[in-house]
Amino acid sequence: MAMVRRRSAEARLQRRPDLFLSHSSRDKTFARQLADDLVFCQVDVWLDEWELQVGDSLHDVIGNALENSRFIGVVLGDNFSDSVWARDELKQALSREKRAGRTLVLPLIFGKCQIPPFLEDKIYLDFRNDYYGALARLAGAVHDIGRQRMEEAVRVEHPKTIGEVIDTLRYAGIEPYVVLGEDDFKEIESAGGVERIKDRVRFDPQRVLRNHQVSPRIRNLMNRLINEVWKETESPSRGVSETRGQIRLSAMRESSEADD
């Protein structure tokens, strides 16, 4: 499945992203990879380079996203302690968490960063030795999957690829869709093979690839869906091979209700 997320100026003010990724600009490579993988796990990610437009006020747009995102993932990498922006974002996130009286800040470790004192008592996700296991746990936390249920899913599936992370979420009861930007959706829609069902559409990635006019970006996305997310794998929870390439994507146009 897939869902469309609009990023116009008006939509950005009304949107409620699942996860704001706070990070040092020098840890961008990891943050970008994490965001790219999370969109296949039905997680609507707020990443600065995806959202900020020319002329935007950094303080206003980032501050609004920090207040409206359901969770704030703090990327604790090699360069976190040197980033004034990342430390300021963490302060705002922790202040909001205190006001809300619930867990909002999720520490995500991938480098040699020293844990800031005000995060020392928090349980963190460690991406250093088990990236895909941590990715599955992070997606599970965003989807409010219970810890016992999620740990069993990770133990049974033991994910080592993005496709196996999808299997892990399915084991835990989530059938994830892909989060698409509206411009990507429009190009996929114009490529053909679209079937509308009320507020949803279905399309076949292999048919999209047969349209030679699609951009390299969409071609790369379709190939990744087929070769990484849907490729034939042996799932321990099923005990049989499953070919995901025969499954179609469903895409839902964003409405005002989708962000409530």
DALINFEN-V929512 format. One record per backbone hydrogen bond with DSSP energy under -1.0 kcal/mol. CO is the residue of the C=O (numbers start at 1). NH is the residue of the N-H. E is the energy in kcal/mol with one decimal. If there is no record, write none. Layout:
# DALINFEN-V929512
<<CO;NH;E> <CO;NH;E>>
This chain:
# DALINFEN-V929512
<<1;178;-4.8> <2;252;-1.2> <3;180;-3.7> <5;182;-1.2> <8;12;-2.6> <9;13;-1.2> <10;14;-1.3> <11;15;-1.7> <17;70;-2.6> <18;71;-1.2> <19;46;-3.3> <20;73;-2.8> <22;75;-3.1> <24;27;-2.0> <25;28;-1.1> <27;31;-2.0> <28;32;-3.1> <29;33;-2.0> <30;34;-2.7> <31;35;-2.4> <32;36;-2.7> <33;37;-2.1> <34;38;-2.4> <35;39;-1.5> <37;40;-1.2> <38;41;-1.7> <38;43;-1.5> <39;179;-2.0> <44;18;-1.5> <44;19;-1.9> <46;21;-2.4> <47;50;-1.9> <47;51;-1.3> <48;52;-2.7> <53;56;-2.3> <57;61;-2.7> <58;62;-2.2> <59;63;-1.8> <60;64;-2.3> <61;65;-2.1> <62;66;-2.5> <63;67;-1.6> <64;68;-1.6> <65;69;-2.0> <71;20;-2.5> <72;106;-2.8> <73;22;-2.9> <74;108;-3.0> <75;77;-1.2> <76;110;-1.7> <76;111;-1.4> <77;80;-1.1> <80;83;-1.8> <83;87;-1.9> <84;88;-2.4> <85;89;-2.6> <86;90;-2.1> <87;91;-2.0> <88;92;-2.2> <89;93;-2.6> <90;94;-2.8> <91;95;-2.1> <92;96;-2.3> <93;97;-2.4> <94;98;-2.2> <95;99;-1.9> <96;100;-2.7> <97;101;-1.9> <104;72;-2.9> <106;74;-2.2> <107;125;-2.4> <108;76;-3.2> <109;127;-3.2> <116;119;-2.3> <117;120;-1.1> <119;122;-1.8> <125;109;-2.7> <130;134;-2.3> <131;135;-2.4> <132;136;-2.2> <133;137;-2.1> <134;138;-2.5> <135;139;-2.5> <136;140;-2.4> <137;141;-2.3> <138;142;-2.1> <139;143;-1.9> <140;145;-2.8> <141;144;-1.3> <146;150;-2.5> <147;151;-2.8> <148;152;-1.9> <149;153;-1.9> <150;154;-2.5> <151;155;-2.4> <152;156;-2.5> <153;157;-2.7> <154;158;-2.5> <161;165;-1.5> <162;166;-1.8> <163;167;-1.7> <164;168;-2.0> <165;169;-2.3> <166;170;-2.2> <167;171;-2.4> <168;172;-1.6> <169;174;-3.1> <170;173;-1.4> <177;42;-1.0> <178;3;-3.1> <180;5;-3.4> <181;185;-2.3> <182;186;-2.5> <183;187;-1.8> <184;188;-2.4> <185;189;-2.9> <186;190;-2.3> <189;192;-1.3> <195;202;-2.3> <197;200;-2.0> <199;253;-1.2> <200;197;-3.4> <201;251;-3.5> <202;195;-2.1> <203;249;-2.1> <204;208;-2.1> <205;209;-2.1> <208;211;-1.4> <211;214;-1.4> <215;219;-2.5> <216;220;-2.5> <217;221;-2.2> <218;222;-2.8> <219;223;-2.3> <220;224;-2.1> <221;225;-2.3> <222;226;-2.2> <223;227;-3.1> <224;228;-2.3> <224;229;-1.9> <225;230;-2.0> <230;244;-2.0> <233;242;-1.7> <235;238;-1.3> <235;239;-3.2> <240;235;-1.2> <242;233;-1.2> <244;247;-2.2> <249;203;-2.0> <250;2;-6.8> <251;201;-2.4> <252;4;-2.6> <257;260;-1.3>>
